[in-house]
Amino acid sequence: MDVCIRVPDEVSQKIQAQWSDLSRSALEALAIEAYRAEILTEAEVQLMLSFASRWDTDRFLKGVQAYLDYTGEDLDRDISAIRDFRAQ
């Protein structure tokens, strides 16, 4: 999908002075916010931003402080699942 946004010239000049690739910056911002809102998964962020690996995606998300919402209960559940699997 192609998305077009209109930005006043005086504002766009200021933004482009900081971000030379405005299209990429906007795409990254969209991916970050969609991930934080739990709309996109990490795999979908990887696909959207054409990262080569899961590790590149993870590094990117950590760099912008977009962390997975992973609670202590999630950890306990995962540990229990691993133990159950090992017991088989």
Secondary structure, 3 states (H helix, E strand, C coil): CCCCCCCCHHHHHHHHHHCCCHHHHHHHHHHHHHHHCCCCCHHHHHHHHCCCCHHHHHHHHHHCCCCCCCCHHHHHHHHHHHHHHHHC
